[in-house]
């Protein structure tokens, strides 16, 4: 089960890191489902220290919940995306800085809440830039954390160790994700109408 959870973290992390903005415009419910899945997986890992059965169940629940919300809460889907992406970013930071002690859990909870609120506030003003940045950073952290659970003997991917190399690798992947998405926005714009149908989508 841990193998399945690790592979899900790696694959969905890389997908969000490289194609976060594209997925939003091409397959909106899929992006929400992936974000929900990753939130559940990260939450399960944060609570249990593993990506086993509990994390997978939480991931599936998150995917169904956010995927359905993208339909039923359509007028608020950008706000929902900002809040959920902010929560995922907060969970990624909790993972990166190994906030699993009692004090760390309290701090992580505050960080996650603040990131959710901040994400909801920023997404309305800087939509494309927010989606690119948040998806690249969160996706990179997810992928590195997944590889560590898959190959725990390789310290290169152990974000919880606090070593420089895992965090540098995560930062490098995040930067590559931002660059890749930024370079391909023009191509995606030709393939897709970069408009989510929201009344204020023209103000991005």
C-alpha positions, 0 to 999 in steps of 0.5 A, a space after each residue: 500500500 505504501 508503494 501505491 501511495 508513493 507512486 501516486 505522490 510522485 506522479 500527481 506531484 510531477 503532473 501538477 508541477 509541470 502542467 498545473 495551469 494547463 490542467 486547470 483550463 483543459 480539464 478543470 475537475 481533474 485539476 481539483 481532483 488531483 489537488 484534493 488527492 494530493 491534499 489527502 495524501 499529504 495530510 495522511 503522511 503528516 498525520 501518520 508519517 507514512 503514505 499507507 492506507 489512511 493517506 490513500 483513503 484521505 486522498 481519494 476522499 479529497 479527490 472526490 470532494 474537490 472534484 465534485 465541488 468544481 461542479 457544484 460551486 462553479 461560481 466560486 471555483 477560482 476562490 476554491 482553487 486558491 484556498 485548496 492550492 494554499 492548503 496544499 502549499 502549507 502542507 508541502 511546507 510542513 513536510 519540507 520543514 518536518 513539522 511533526 512534533 506537538 509544537 510543530 503540528 500547532 505551527 503547521 496547522 497555523 501555516 496551513 490555515 494562513 496559506 489557505 486564506 492567503 491563496 484565496 485572497 491572491 488567486 483573484 488578483 494574480 490568477 495565472 501566476 498564482 496557479 503556476 507558482 503554487 502548482 510548481 512548488 507544491 508539485 515539486 515537494 510532493 514528488 520529492 516526498 514520494 521518491 523518499 517514501 519509495 526509496 527511503 535509503 537515499 538521503 537525497 530525497 529526505 526533506 524531513 532530515 533538514 539537510 540542504 540537498 533535499 530542499 535544494 533539489 525541491 527548489 530546483 524542481 519548483 523553478 524548473 516547473 515555473 520555467 516550463 509552465 511559463 514557456 508553454 503558456 503561449 502554446 497552451 493559449 493556442 490550444 485552449 481558450 484560457 478562460 474558465 468561464 467565470 464572469 471576471 475571468 477577463 480580469 486575470 
